[in-house]
Amino acid sequence: MTKVFIDGKEGTTGLQIWERLSDRDDLELLILPDELRKDAAARRQALNSCDIAFFCLPDGAAKEAAAMIENPAVRVIDASTAHRTAPGWTYGFPELSADIHRSIEEAPRVANPGCHASGFIALVRPLIDAGLLDKSVALSCFSITGYSGGGKKMIAGYEDSGRLSLLDAPRQYGLAQTHKHLPEMQTLCGLTTAPIFCPIVADYYCGMEVTVPVHREMLQGSAKDVRAVYQNLYTGPVVQYLSEADEAGFLSAGKYADWDGMEISVHGNEDRVVLCARYDNLGKGASGAAVQSFNIMTGQPQTKGLRLGK
């Protein structure tokens, strides 16, 4: 039986992972009492006593936790930003290629993808790999997410009855183009230039929509070729290409709330192509992806415990 320790179980991502794992009979969850959950000695012992550790921590604390592990048999899934482009860490998006899927199976260290980055990479990397986009292409991306992506402090702010009226409308952020997901977006796609990235947070709990617009002259092919790449690659069970994805001309960012899959779709025309990924920022954008990697690492069906009922 696999022993699991979630370091940072009390945060949004940690709680979601806990919910997906807590009723399983193929693992044992190691739990620290509340008074010891921030105790360094207790954390060190738990980290070295488990088979797989989840890091649901700020970047600095995740690096600290990694340094605490002395037992070479302990494997890690890090949900923070700390190790997503670090040497020796496997990126936890198995649908990108058979090689990545195989790497996750044996990886001692897996970096869980960022929520916004998941959609961008799912859309762009396959087109780079297929030669339809050049690595030197200058892309832009906008992404809208529910406020749960901001963690407990942002959730509390949005759900406060006396909140600021500014929270009633969508808010763009990352204005300085230094968003923490940009390094993995660029590195995992092999881009020579980071995309212009415009994330937006809105007044709904969860759900995410990532869009990458592409002019025809950027493509080494047609919109039909783009669709063919996605159709061949994303056949499920977690990531799926959908040919008619809109809702009467609209795309709701909240359609896949409380779901652990991802929908890929292509819109626009032959001159201006719109690439879109929709999923839950707490699902395939965070905890669902982490549990999927855990399943692959432990030889279980990759969908075990995932919310894929839609």
C-alpha positions as CSV (number, residue, x, y, z in Angstrom):
1,M,0.0,0.0,0.0
2,T,1.4,3.4,-1.0
3,K,2.0,5.8,1.9
4,V,1.2,9.4,1.0
5,F,2.0,12.7,2.7
6,I,0.4,16.0,1.6
7,D,2.7,18.8,2.9
8,G,0.4,21.8,2.9
9,K,-2.9,19.9,3.1
10,E,-4.8,22.9,4.5
11,G,-4.4,25.0,1.3
12,T,-6.8,25.0,-1.6
13,T,-4.8,22.6,-3.7
14,G,-3.9,20.4,-0.8
15,L,-7.6,20.1,0.3
16,Q,-8.6,19.2,-3.3
17,I,-6.0,16.5,-3.5
18,W,-7.1,15.2,-0.1
19,E,-10.7,15.0,-1.3
20,R,-9.7,12.9,-4.3
21,L,-7.5,10.5,-2.3
22,S,-9.2,10.2,1.1
23,D,-11.6,7.4,0.3
24,R,-9.2,5.2,-1.7
25,D,-8.2,1.8,-0.4
26,D,-4.9,1.5,-2.3
27,L,-3.1,4.1,-0.2
28,E,-2.5,5.3,3.4
29,L,-2.6,9.0,4.1
30,L,0.0,10.1,6.7
31,I,-1.5,13.0,8.8
32,L,0.2,15.4,11.1
33,P,-1.8,16.8,14.1
34,D,-2.6,20.5,13.6
35,E,-0.1,21.6,16.2
36,L,2.7,19.8,14.3
37,R,1.9,20.6,10.7
38,K,4.4,23.5,10.6
39,D,6.9,21.8,12.8
40,A,10.1,21.2,10.8
41,A,11.1,18.0,12.6
42,A,7.6,16.4,12.3
43,R,7.4,17.4,8.6
44,R,10.9,16.0,8.0
45,Q,9.9,12.7,9.5
46,A,6.7,12.5,7.5
47,L,8.4,13.4,4.3
48,N,11.0,10.6,4.8
49,S,8.4,8.0,5.9
50,C,6.1,8.2,2.9
51,D,6.3,6.7,-0.6
52,I,5.0,9.8,-2.4
53,A,4.9,13.3,-1.1
54,F,2.7,16.1,-2.5
55,F,4.0,19.6,-2.0
56,C,1.1,22.1,-1.8
57,L,3.2,24.9,-0.6
58,P,4.6,28.4,-1.5
59,D,7.7,28.1,-3.7
60,G,10.2,28.8,-0.9
61,A,8.6,26.2,1.4
62,A,8.5,23.6,-1.5
63,K,12.3,24.0,-2.0
64,E,12.8,23.7,1.7
65,A,10.6,20.5,1.8
66,A,12.6,19.0,-1.1
67,A,15.8,19.6,0.8
68,M,14.4,17.8,3.8
69,I,14.0,14.5,1.9
70,E,17.0,12.2,2.6
71,N,15.2,8.9,1.8
72,P,16.1,8.1,-1.9
73,A,12.9,6.0,-2.2
74,V,10.6,8.9,-1.6
75,R,9.0,10.3,-4.8
76,V,7.5,13.8,-5.0
77,I,4.7,15.7,-6.8
78,D,5.2,19.4,-6.4
79,A,2.2,21.6,-7.0
80,S,4.2,24.8,-6.6
81,T,6.0,26.8,-9.2
82,A,9.4,26.0,-7.7
83,H,10.5,23.1,-9.9
84,R,8.5,23.3,-13.1
85,T,11.6,24.1,-15.2
86,A,14.2,22.7,-12.9
87,P,16.7,20.0,-14.0
88,G,15.8,16.5,-12.8
89,W,12.1,17.2,-12.6
90,T,9.5,15.7,-15.0
91,Y,6.7,17.9,-16.1
92,G,3.4,16.3,-15.2
93,F,1.4,16.6,-18.4
94,P,1.3,13.1,-19.8
95,E,-0.9,13.9,-22.8
96,L,1.9,15.9,-24.4
97,S,3.8,12.8,-25.6
98,A,4.3,9.1,-25.0
99,D,7.8,9.9,-23.8
100,I,6.5,12.3,-21.1
101,H,3.9,9.7,-20.0
102,R,6.6,7.1,-19.7
103,S,8.9,9.5,-17.8
104,I,6.1,10.2,-15.2
105,E,5.8,6.4,-14.6
106,E,9.3,6.2,-13.3
107,A,10.0,9.8,-12.2
108,P,11.3,10.4,-8.7
109,R,10.3,14.1,-9.0
110,V,7.3,15.4,-10.9
111,A,6.4,19.1,-11.2
112,N,2.7,19.7,-11.5
113,P,1.8,22.2,-14.3
114,G,0.5,25.7,-13.5
115,C,-3.2,26.3,-14.1
116,H,-2.8,29.0,-16.9
117,A,0.3,27.3,-18.3
118,S,-1.6,24.0,-18.7
119,G,-3.9,25.4,-21.3
120,F,-1.3,27.4,-23.2
121,I,1.1,24.4,-23.4
122,A,-1.6,22.0,-24.4
123,L,-2.5,24.3,-27.3
124,V,1.0,25.4,-28.4
125,R,3.4,22.6,-27.9
126,P,1.7,20.1,-30.2
127,L,1.8,22.6,-33.0
128,I,5.5,23.3,-32.4
129,D,6.2,19.5,-32.4
130,A,4.2,19.1,-35.6
131,G,6.1,21.9,-37.3
132,L,3.0,24.1,-37.7
133,L,4.4,26.8,-35.5
134,D,8.0,27.9,-35.5
135,K,9.8,28.2,-32.1
136,S,10.5,31.8,-32.9
137,V,6.9,32.7,-33.3
138,A,5.7,35.7,-31.1
139,L,2.4,34.6,-29.5
140,S,-0.1,36.2,-27.2
141,C,-2.4,34.5,-24.8
142,F,-5.3,35.5,-22.5
143,S,-6.8,33.4,-19.8
144,I,-9.8,33.9,-17.6
145,T,-10.1,32.0,-14.3
146,G,-12.3,31.8,-11.3
147,Y,-11.1,33.4,-8.1
148,S,-10.3,30.1,-6.4
149,G,-7.1,30.1,-8.4
150,G,-5.8,32.9,-6.1
151,G,-5.9,30.7,-3.0
152,K,-7.5,31.3,0.4
153,K,-6.8,35.0,0.7
154,M,-8.4,35.8,-2.7
155,I,-11.3,33.4,-2.0
156,A,-12.0,35.2,1.3
157,G,-11.8,38.6,-0.4
158,Y,-14.4,37.6,-3.1
159,E,-16.7,35.9,-0.6
160,D,-16.7,38.7,1.9
161,S,-20.1,40.3,2.1
162,G,-18.5,43.8,2.5
163,R,-16.1,43.3,-0.4
164,L,-14.9,46.1,-2.7
165,S,-17.2,46.8,-5.7
166,L,-14.1,46.5,-8.0
167,L,-14.4,42.8,-7.5
168,D,-17.8,42.7,-9.3
169,A,-16.1,42.9,-12.7
170,P,-13.3,40.8,-14.3
171,R,-9.9,42.1,-13.4
172,Q,-6.8,41.7,-15.5
173,Y,-3.5,41.2,-13.7
174,G,0.1,40.2,-14.4
175,L,0.4,43.6,-16.1
176,A,4.2,43.8,-15.9
177,Q,4.5,40.6,-18.0
178,T,6.3,38.8,-15.2
179,H,3.6,36.2,-14.3
180,K,5.1,33.2,-12.6
181,H,3.8,30.8,-15.2
182,L,5.6,32.4,-18.1
183,P,8.9,30.5,-17.7
184,E,7.2,27.1,-18.0
185,M,5.0,28.4,-20.9
186,Q,8.1,29.4,-22.8
187,T,10.4,26.5,-21.8
188,L,8.0,23.6,-22.2
189,C,7.0,24.8,-25.7
190,G,10.6,25.6,-26.7
191,L,9.8,29.2,-27.6
192,T,12.6,31.6,-28.1
193,T,10.3,34.5,-27.0
194,A,7.9,34.4,-24.1
195,P,4.3,35.1,-25.1
196,I,2.4,38.2,-24.2
197,F,0.3,36.9,-21.4
198,C,-2.9,38.5,-20.1
199,P,-4.6,36.6,-17.2
200,I,-8.0,37.7,-15.9
201,V,-9.7,36.8,-12.7
202,A,-13.5,37.0,-12.5
203,D,-16.3,36.8,-10.0
204,Y,-17.0,33.0,-10.1
205,Y,-15.4,30.2,-8.0
206,C,-13.7,27.9,-10.5
207,G,-13.3,27.2,-14.2
208,M,-10.8,28.4,-16.7
209,E,-10.5,29.3,-20.4
210,V,-7.2,29.8,-22.1
211,T,-7.1,31.3,-25.6
212,V,-4.2,31.7,-28.1
213,P,-5.0,33.7,-31.3
214,V,-2.9,32.8,-34.3
215,H,-2.7,34.7,-37.6
216,R,-2.6,32.6,-40.8
217,E,0.9,33.8,-41.7
218,M,2.2,32.4,-38.4
219,L,1.2,28.9,-39.4
220,Q,3.1,26.5,-41.5
221,G,-0.2,24.9,-42.6
222,S,-3.9,25.5,-42.3
223,A,-6.6,25.5,-39.6
224,K,-7.5,22.1,-40.9
225,D,-4.0,20.9,-40.1
226,V,-4.2,22.3,-36.6
227,R,-7.5,20.5,-36.0
228,A,-5.9,17.3,-37.2
229,V,-3.0,17.5,-34.8
230,Y,-5.3,18.0,-31.8
231,Q,-7.8,15.3,-33.0
232,N,-5.0,12.7,-33.3
233,L,-3.3,13.7,-30.0
234,Y,-6.1,14.5,-27.6
235,T,-8.4,11.4,-27.7
236,G,-9.0,11.2,-23.9
237,P,-9.7,10.0,-21.3
238,V,-8.6,13.3,-19.7
239,V,-7.9,15.7,-22.5
240,Q,-10.2,15.6,-25.5
241,Y,-10.5,17.6,-28.8
242,L,-14.0,18.7,-29.5
243,S,-14.9,19.9,-33.0
244,E,-18.1,21.8,-32.0
245,A,-17.4,23.2,-28.6
246,D,-19.3,26.5,-28.4
247,E,-22.6,27.2,-26.8
248,A,-24.5,29.0,-29.5
249,G,-21.6,31.2,-30.4
250,F,-20.3,31.6,-26.8
251,L,-17.6,29.8,-24.7
252,S,-18.2,29.8,-21.0
253,A,-15.1,29.7,-18.8
254,G,-17.2,28.0,-16.1
255,K,-18.5,25.1,-18.2
256,Y,-16.1,22.6,-16.7
257,A,-16.1,23.7,-13.1
258,D,-15.6,20.7,-10.7
259,W,-14.2,18.5,-13.6
260,D,-10.7,17.1,-14.0
261,G,-10.6,16.9,-17.7
262,M,-9.7,19.4,-20.5
263,E,-11.5,20.4,-23.7
264,I,-9.4,21.6,-26.7
265,S,-11.1,23.4,-29.5
266,V,-10.3,25.5,-32.6
267,H,-12.3,28.5,-33.8
268,G,-12.0,31.4,-36.2
269,N,-11.4,31.1,-39.9
270,E,-8.5,30.4,-42.4
271,D,-7.1,33.9,-41.8
272,R,-7.4,34.2,-38.0
273,V,-7.4,31.0,-35.9
274,V,-8.5,30.9,-32.3
275,L,-7.1,28.1,-30.1
276,C,-9.0,27.4,-26.9
277,A,-8.6,25.1,-23.8
278,R,-11.3,24.9,-21.2
279,Y,-11.0,23.1,-17.9
280,D,-11.2,23.7,-14.1
281,N,-8.3,25.6,-12.6
282,L,-8.7,23.4,-9.5
283,G,-8.9,20.2,-11.6
284,K,-6.7,19.6,-14.6
285,G,-5.2,23.0,-13.7
286,A,-4.1,21.8,-10.2
287,S,-5.3,19.0,-8.0
288,G,-6.8,16.7,-10.7
289,A,-3.5,16.8,-12.6
290,A,-1.5,16.0,-9.5
291,V,-3.7,12.9,-8.8
292,Q,-3.5,11.9,-12.4
293,S,0.3,11.9,-12.1
294,F,0.1,10.0,-8.8
295,N,-2.0,7.3,-10.5
296,I,0.5,7.0,-13.3
297,M,3.4,6.8,-10.9
298,T,1.8,4.1,-8.9
299,G,0.6,2.0,-11.8
300,Q,-3.1,2.7,-11.3
301,P,-5.6,3.7,-14.1
302,Q,-4.8,7.3,-14.7
303,T,-8.4,8.3,-14.2
304,K,-8.8,6.7,-10.8
305,G,-10.4,9.1,-8.3
306,L,-10.7,11.9,-11.0
307,R,-13.9,13.8,-11.6
308,L,-14.7,13.0,-15.2
309,G,-18.5,12.5,-15.2
310,K,-19.4,15.4,-17.5
